[in-house]
Amino acid sequence: MHKRLNVINDFGKVIGQETGEATIFYGDGCGLTLPNSKLGLGIATKKFVSHCESDHFHGIKPDYEVDYEPSKLLNGKDEVLDFTIKLITK
């Protein structure tokens, strides 16, 4: 039986772009060795569920999607930070 852990729920607002990782994953494994073959294997003991658990093929979708140009970031212009500051000061 998997223990459910909401990793991001109630954490706050997500601003920017969708993350690249899966939203449901397994971990906190334990290892054992099979007695006859002596093969080692690992078994996940927990299921981790992120903010948008409905789709395994997408990352965490932001509450506020903000596109940015990496070249602008290299030149000191952070569009996500600018959006965030505008959001919290209005």
ChimeraX attribute file (.defattr): number of C-alpha atoms within 10 A of each C-alpha:
attribute: neighborCount
match mode: 1-to-1
recipient: residues
	/A:1	6
	/A:2	10
	/A:3	9
	/A:4	11
	/A:5	12
	/A:6	15
	/A:7	13
	/A:8	14
	/A:9	12
	/A:10	8
	/A:11	9
	/A:12	8
	/A:13	10
	/A:14	16
	/A:15	17
	/A:16	18
	/A:17	17
	/A:18	16
	/A:19	12
	/A:20	11
	/A:21	12
	/A:22	16
	/A:23	21
	/A:24	20
	/A:25	13
	/A:26	13
	/A:27	12
	/A:28	11
	/A:29	11
	/A:30	10
	/A:31	10
	/A:32	11
	/A:33	11
	/A:34	10
	/A:35	8
	/A:36	6
	/A:37	7
	/A:38	9
	/A:39	9
	/A:40	10
	/A:41	11
	/A:42	12
	/A:43	12
	/A:44	13
	/A:45	13
	/A:46	16
	/A:47	17
	/A:48	17
	/A:49	21
	/A:50	20
	/A:51	18
	/A:52	18
	/A:53	16
	/A:54	11
	/A:55	11
	/A:56	14
	/A:57	11
	/A:58	16
	/A:59	19
	/A:60	19
	/A:61	17
	/A:62	16
	/A:63	13
	/A:64	16
	/A:65	14
	/A:66	15
	/A:67	11
	/A:68	14
	/A:69	10
	/A:70	12
	/A:71	10
	/A:72	11
	/A:73	12
	/A:74	9
	/A:75	8
	/A:76	9
	/A:77	14
	/A:78	15
	/A:79	17
	/A:80	18
	/A:81	13
	/A:82	10
	/A:83	15
	/A:84	15
	/A:85	11
	/A:86	10
	/A:87	10
	/A:88	7
	/A:89	6
	/A:90	5
